[in-house]
Amino acid sequence: MTGNHPMHMLLTSNRRTTDLLEREIGESVKIKVVNQFYNLDKESHTLRLIRESVTISPNQTSMVAHNYVCINPSFIPKSVYYSMIQKQSGIGHYLRENQIKANRVIIEYGIINTSSIPYQHKLRITGKLIPYKRYQLTFLGSSQPGFNITEYFHPNLFK
């Protein structure tokens, strides 16, 4: 996978993943929240919103990506938080539509063996080797990341 390959660009880009997927597919993708719950961080005693979603192709016949997001409500704009708890739209769509800026830092990316995926991430994507990336979003005026995101991509997305 070279630097010009669409999957490499998807994994290494600091741009919104949803925008990149839609550009490559040529149509809008659909985001579906499949699970959302609160979790108390035992170290910081902070309540976090955990959100699991899937990105579906326009014809809704295949899953493009499977996402896990840990949201720290203390470090995101209130409008973003309210949108997330209502499960109305994907993060990328909401940020784009409302022109909300955030600094995106990629923590890690690559190809992961499904046997190495954390137990709490029960993938709806099949395959032995799955492309993924982990990144954080920090909003303007905030000292810490508001979103910690792990995205797993369908291995045959650009074949």
HELIX and SHEET records of a PDB file:
HELIX    1   1 PRO A    6  THR A   12  1                                   7    
HELIX    2   2 THR A   17  ILE A   25  1                                   9    
HELIX    3   3 PRO A   73  PHE A   75  5                                   3    
HELIX    4   4 LYS A   78  GLN A   86  1                                   9    
HELIX    5   5 ILE A   91  GLU A   97  1                                   7    
HELIX    6   6 THR A  114  SER A  116  5                                   3    
SHEET    1   A 6 LYS A  30  ASP A  41  0                                        
SHEET    2   A 6 THR A  46  ILE A  56 -1                                        
SHEET    3   A 6 MET A  63  ILE A  71 -1                                        
SHEET    4   A 6 PHE A 147  PHE A 153 -1                                        
SHEET    5   A 6 LEU A 129  PHE A 139 -1                                        
SHEET    6   A 6 ALA A 102  ASN A 113 -1                                        
END                                                                             
